Amino acid sequence: MSGRARVLVVDDEPSMREFLEIFFRREGFDVATAANGDAALAAIQGDDFDVVISDVQMAGKDGLFVLRAVKEVSPDTVVIMITAFATTETAITAMKEGAYDYITKPFQVDELRLVVEKALEKKLLSAENRQLKSQLRQLGKRNLVGTSPCMQRIYELVARVADTKTNVLISGESGTGKELVARAIHESSERRERPFVAVNCAAIPENLLESELFGHVKGSFTGAVQNKAGLFEVADGGTLFLDEVGELPPPLQVKLLRAIQEKKIRRVGGTSDRAVDLRILSATNRRLEDEVAAGRFREDLYYRLNVIQIALPSLRERMEDLPLLVHHFVERFAKELGKPVRGFSDPAMERLVAYRYPGNVRELENVVERAVALSHGEWIDADALPPTLTDPPRPAGRERIAASGVKLEQLLDEFERGLLLEALERSGGVKKRAAQLLGVSFRSLRYRLEKLGLDGPFRDDA
């Protein structure tokens, strides 16, 4: 929150007003006071406050009047009620009317300070949420979430490249949201009314990929029982998103380069070219520069695709976005699953923040969905989190045998768990690559993961 937070203290006792004014000024706040409900109403109509602290029992218009007036005039202002009459009915009424919290006299100043700090954090989060939603509406990024500096730069890049015809390469680890960025570019562009077609180049068998991209004519190969338009034709006028473009085999790299250069494609088995007008967005979790240097990816195609590059940060690089992401996923899955979940308990949030997320935002999304599905109340406890979060590995190191002895199997399991998770983190959550890093077979890796209960959202292949 920019600048000094502004607090309005409403109390009909002069000594309490003076005490709270001095206290909050010493804490670095701008403070105004009001002796009754009418004075408070005049203050909030003439100024903006971040927090209003009001006594409940006052002569004339009481604290509930102040609460209702604040919520009508300035709904974003946080209201904290103070009273010497701690009745359940009053507390329930105040909370139903929208009070943030309720403190009983006499109180400790540290307690009040903590409540105000949390209230300001809530207000800041609400403001960031509104700002983010405004950005999403403006740029068409309904599923991109984050207010960190690195995400702000992503939003700026999306806005700048959206209405150009330039090809964009989106790079980043698995699970960082590359397709979401591609959709954001499309939805923010003048092509938004035309198709957005996504294809995962690693998910389609090599012998079918050419037909999938460029189409085929009847009889061109076994199983080609009719003419079929390829994805280039389907995306005509719109955007074609080539996910994991680094997985394209060399022969298809040549044909893709030709299609980009000539803006024409030829169906498998066909004899004539078809003109296409589309924008190509591509994505990779590999370093294509290294693939070019190794001779596995054509340099000329790389430069055609990589006119502008958007490099997405890993979740580890923008952990300040985690609370906002968690809130976003909780809201979504609570609605989808019909659960009354409001969020995570403090211990559960500590676990979420402490984890490193080798699977990035996709892994966090899966963790939250699982937790919401297993929840029974409004707040999710740590026991609803997967073992990878609740039982983190201890750093590997040489163990000493104490006088009482050691549990060898347990120590070996912990050491193995740490190595497995590190390999999965380095491989972006891809099991086959993790197995290569560890020098074991894919089957052996899968067995070890199952044995140790590491059932996180890892993928067999890229």
N, C-alpha and C positions, 0 to 999 in steps of 0.2 A: 504494500500500500504506500503510495507516494505521499510525502509530507507527514506532518504530525497528526495522529488520530484525534478526532474531536469527540469529547464526552459531555453530555448534559446530565447534571445531577439534579433530581427533583425530590425535595424533602421539605416538610413544613417545620422541621426543627433546625433553627439557625446553627446550632453547634454541629449537627451532623453534616449540614451543607458545607460549613467552613472546613470541617475535618476532611471530608472527601475531596473538596476542591484543592486543599493543600497537598493531600496525598497524591492525587493524580497529576498535579502540576510537577511534583517532584519526580514522578515516573515518566515525565516527558510528554504528557498529553496537553492539548488545548482544552480548557475546561470552561463551561458556562454553567450557571445555576438557576434554578427556578424554585420559588417558595410554595407554589400550588399548581393545580392543574391548568388554570387559565394562563398563568405565566409560562408554563411548559408548552402549551399549545401555541402561544405567540412566538416562543423561541424556535420551535420546530418549523413553523410556517415561514420564519424569516431566515433560517440557516439550515445547513446540512450537518447532521451528526452521524458519526459512525456507531456510537453506543449511547443509549439512554439508560440511566440507572435511577429508578423511581421507587420511593416508598409506596407501599400499598395503602396504608391507613393515613389519610390526610383530610383535613377539614374541607368541605366543599367537594370539588371534583377530585376523586381519589385516583390511586395508581392504575386501576383498571381503565379509567377514562383516558389517562395518559397513554397507556398501552394501545388502546383502540385508535386514539388520535394519531399516534406515531405510525401505526400500520396503515392508516388511511392516507396520511400525507407523505410518508417516506417508508414504503414497505421494506426497503433494504436495510434500514437502521435496525440494529440489534437492541432488544430491550431486556434488561435484567431487573427483576423485582426484588425489593428488600422489605421485610416486615418483621414486626415483633410478635405478630399474631399468626403463628404457624398452624393454620387450619388446613386440613386436607382439601376441603372444598375450595378454599382460596387458591391453593397451589394448582389444583386441577383446572380451575377456571382460567387462571393466568396462562398456563401452558396451552390450553385449548385456544386461547385468544391470540397466541403467537409469541408469548414470552420465550426468550432463549433459555433462561435459567431463573432460579428462585432461591434467594439466600435469606436465612433467618437471623435476626438480631438476638444476642450480640454475635458478631462474626470476627474472624481473624482477617487482618488486611491481606495476608498472603493468600487466603482463600479467595478474596475478592479480586486480587490481582490475577490469579490463575484463571478465574472465570472470565474476566475481561479479555485476557490474552487469547483464550480459546474462542471467545465471541468474535474477536477481530480476525482470527484465522478463518473462522466460518464465513465471515463477510467477504474476506479476500478471495476465498475459494469460490463463493457465489459470483463475485465480480468476474473472476477469471473464467468461470463457466459461461457466463453471459457473453463475455468477449469472444470466447472460443466458438460458441454457437453462432454468433454474428459472423465470424470469419468463415465458418463452415457454410452458412447460407450464402455468403457472398461468393465464395470460391467453389461451391458445390462439393465440399469435402465432408460429407455427412458422417464418415466413419473415422476420419483422422482426428486423433485426440492428443493434445499436448500444448502447453504454453511455455515450454522451455525455450531458451534462445536458439538452440539448434533446430527445433521444430518451427519457430517463427521464420527462420531462414528458409526452411523447406516451403512454407506457405508462400513466402515472397517469390521464390523461384517458380513455383507452380503458377502464380498469378502472372509472372512475367513471360513464361513460355507458352501459356495456354493458347493464345490466339495467333501464335506463329505456326508455320508449317514444318518447322524444324523437327527432325527426329531426336528423341531423347532417350538416353540410356540411364536406367535407374539401378543403382548398385546398392548392396547392403546384405547383411547376413540373412539367413532364412528366418522368417517370422517377423521382420521389421515393418512390413506393410507396403511392399513394393507395388502390388496390384492396386492397393488403395490410392497410392499416389498417382498411378496411371489413370485410374478412374476419375480422380480429382482433376487431372489435366483435361481429360476428355469432357467432363461435365462443365468445366469452366470455359470451354472453347466454343467457337462458332459451329463446331461439328456435333454439339451436344444432342441435337435432334436425330442424328444418324446413329447407326449401330456402333457399340463398343464390343469388340470381339476379342476374347482372351484365349490363348492357347498355351499350355505348358509343354514346351519342347522336349522336356525330359520324361513326360508321362505317356507319350505316344510311341509305339514301336517304330524303329527306323524305317522299316519297309512300308509303313502306312503313312508316315509323316508327310511325304511329298504330296500324296493324294489329298491328305487333310488340308494342307496349305493351298495347293493350286487346283484341286479338283481333278476329275478324270472323266473320260468318255466311256460309254458302254463298250464292254469287250476288251478294254485295254489291258486287263489282267484278270486272273481267276477271281470271281466274286464281284467283278464290276458289271452288275446286271442292268445298270441304268446310268445315264449321265448324272454327274454330281458336281455341284459348284463347290469350290474350295473356300477356305476362310478369307482369302484375299477378296474374292468376289462378294462374299457375305458382308464384309466390312466396307465395301465400296461406298465412298462418301463420308465414312466415319473414321474410326480408329482401330488399328490392329495392334494388340498387345502380345508380344512374344516373350513369355516368361521363361526364365532359364535358357536364354538364347545361346549361352556358351556350350550347351549340350548338343547343338546342331552338328550333324556329321558333315565332313568336308564337301561331299557332292551337293548337299542341300545349301551349304553356305554359298556356293557358286550361283545356284538358281535364285537364292534370295537376293544376292547382290545384283543380279541382272534385273530382277523385278523392281528393285528400288531405283536403279539407274534409269530404266526405260519406262517405268510406270506401266508395265504390261506383264501379263502372265500367260502361260500356256498350260492347259490341262494335260494331265498324264494321258498319253495316247492321242492327243489332239494335234491338229495341223495348222491351226491359226491362233494368233495372239489376241488377247482381250485387254483393253485399256482399263486401268483401275485408278481411282483417285482416293487415296487414303493416307492417313498419317500413321507412321510406325513408331510405337513406343516399345522399348525392350527392357528386360531386367535380367540381372544375374547376381548370384551370390559368390561368383568366382571373380578373381582379378583377371579381367580379359587381357590386360597388358601382358601378364605372365603367360597366358594361353597363346597370345600372338608370338611372344618371344620363343616359346617352345614349339612353334609351328603347328599348333592344334587349332588355331583360329586365324582366318584370313585377315591380314592387316588392312586391306582395302575395305572389307566389310566392316571391320571394327570402326574405321573412321566414318563410314557412312551412318552407322548406328549411333556413334558417340559424338554427335555434333554438340550436344549439351548433355552434361552428366549431372544427375542429382544423386548424391551419396547419402543414403539414409543412416542415421546413427543407430547403434544397438540400444536396447533398453538400458543396459548398464551405463551408457553415456548420457542418459537423460532420466536418471532416477527421480528427479524432482517432479516428473510427470506421472510417477506411479500412483499417487493418491487419486489423481484425476482419472487415470485409466481404470483404476479399481472401481471408483464411483460409477463410471460410464458402464462398465461390464456388469456391476451389481444391478443397476437400474434395468439394463437390457434383459438379463437372465431372470431376474425376479419377475418381470412382466411376462417373459416367454414361458416360464415354468409355473407361474401362478403362485409364487412364494411371497410372504410378507417381509422379505429381507430388506433391511435398511443399510447394512454395512458390516464391517468386520470389527471384532473386539480389539482393544489395544494390544493384547498379547499376539493375536493373529496378525494384526497389521505389522507388528515388529518382525514377525517371521517373513511376511511378504517383502518388507523393505530390505531385510538382511540377505535375501537370496539373490543369486547373480543372473538367473534366467538365460541359460544357453539357447533356449528356444525363443527368446525375445518376447515381443508383445503377443504373439500367437500362443506361447506357453502360458503367459499370464492370463490370457483369455480362457484357456482350458482350465487353469487352476481355479479361477473364479467361477466358471460354470459348474465345475465339480463341487465346489464348496457350497454354492447356492442350492444345487440339487440335493446335497446331504444335510442341509440346514433344517432346523426344527423351529426356530424362532426368528426374532427380528435381527439379532446380531450373531454373526458367524464366529465360532470359537476356533482355536488353533487345531482342535482334533478333527476338523473337517478338511484340513489341508493335506496334500499328499506327503508321503514319507520323505521325499526329496527336500521338502521345506521344513518339516518338523524334526527331522533327524539329520542335520547337515553333517558332512564328513569332517573329521578332524584332520588338520594338515599332516601330511605324511612326515615322518621323522623317526629317528632311532628311538626305540623304546627300551627303558631300563627295567630289569626284573626287580620288583620290590621284594621286601622280606616276606610278605604275605603271598608272593607269587603273582602271576598274570593269567589272563584268559586268552590263550594264544589264538583260538579260532575267532574270537571277537576282534582282536587286534588285526588279524589278517583280513577279516571282512571289512573293517573300517579303512584299512590301507587300500584294498581293492576298490571299494566304493569311491574313494577319493580319486583314484586314477581313472576310473570309468567316467565319472562326472566331468573331470577335467578334459578328457578326450572328447566327450560329447559336446562340451562347451566350445572347444577349438574347432570341431567339425560342424558347428552350427546346428547341432541336434540331429545330424544324419548318422545313423548307426553304421552304415557300410564304411564311411570315411573314418569314423571312430575306431572301427575294427582294424583298419589299415594303420592308423597311428599307433595302436597297441600291439600290432604284429600278431593278431589272432584272427581266426576265421569269423565270418559273420554269424555263423551258427553258435560258435563259442561265446561271442559277445552277447548274443540274445539270451543264451542260457545263464550267463553270469548276471545279467540285468534282472532276469526273472527270479534268480536265486536270492538276490539282495533286495527284492521288492522295489526296484527302481522302475516304476511303471509310469514315468513322466511322459509328456507329449512329444516323444522323439519319433523320427521318421526313419523307415528302413533305407530309403534312398532319397537323393535330391529331387 
